[in-house]
Amino acid sequence: MDSLVGLLIVCALAAVVLSLGTGLFHLSRGQGDEDSRKLARALTVRIAISLALFALLMIAWYFGLIAPHGLVPVAPQR
């Protein structure tokens, strides 16, 4: 089950990056209202995927599928 959650997280992150790339393409092309609508749609999709990823992480944490780890500070070496 952990590998399925990990795969979903990686796929969601890849979708966010793809959506950002699509938005950048339409931003740089910038030819009229059609590209403005496509840019807004790409950024809306990115926000939706990010919120879904956040919800997935919270649900996976709640059910014990993932666990946060504490960052242990390392003492400076002399």
C-alpha positions in Angstrom: 0.0 0.0 0.0 2.9 2.4 0.7 4.2 2.0 -2.8 0.8 2.9 -4.2 0.7 6.1 -2.1 4.2 6.9 -3.2 3.3 6.4 -6.9 0.3 8.6 -6.5 2.4 11.3 -4.9 5.0 11.2 -7.7 2.3 11.2 -10.4 0.6 14.2 -8.8 4.0 16.1 -8.6 4.6 15.3 -12.2 1.2 16.5 -13.2 1.8 19.8 -11.3 5.1 20.3 -13.2 3.4 19.5 -16.5 0.6 22.0 -15.7 3.2 24.6 -14.9 5.0 23.9 -18.2 1.8 24.2 -20.1 1.1 27.5 -18.4 4.5 28.8 -19.2 4.1 27.8 -22.8 0.8 29.7 -23.1 2.3 32.7 -21.2 5.3 32.9 -23.5 3.3 32.5 -26.6 0.7 35.1 -25.6 -1.3 35.4 -28.8 -4.7 36.8 -27.8 -7.6 35.8 -25.6 -7.4 32.1 -26.5 -4.0 31.7 -24.9 -5.1 33.7 -21.8 -7.9 31.3 -21.3 -5.6 28.3 -21.7 -3.1 29.9 -19.3 -5.8 30.4 -16.7 -7.1 26.9 -17.2 -3.5 25.4 -16.8 -2.9 27.3 -13.6 -6.4 26.3 -12.2 -5.6 22.7 -12.9 -2.3 23.1 -11.1 -4.0 24.5 -8.0 -6.6 21.7 -8.1 -3.9 19.0 -8.3 -1.9 20.7 -5.5 -4.9 20.7 -3.3 -5.7 17.1 -4.1 -2.1 16.2 -3.3 -2.3 17.9 0.0 -5.5 16.1 0.8 -3.9 12.8 -0.3 -1.0 13.4 2.1 -3.2 14.3 5.0 -5.4 11.2 4.4 -2.4 8.9 4.0 -1.0 10.3 7.3 -4.3 9.9 9.1 -4.6 6.2 8.1 -0.9 5.5 8.9 0.2 4.9 5.4 3.0 7.5 5.7 4.7 8.8 8.8 6.5 12.1 9.3 10.0 11.8 10.5 11.6 14.3 12.8 14.7 16.0 11.6 17.3 15.4 14.3 19.8 18.2 14.5 23.4 17.0 14.2 25.9 18.4 16.7 28.6 20.4 14.9 31.9 18.5 14.6 35.0 20.1 16.1 
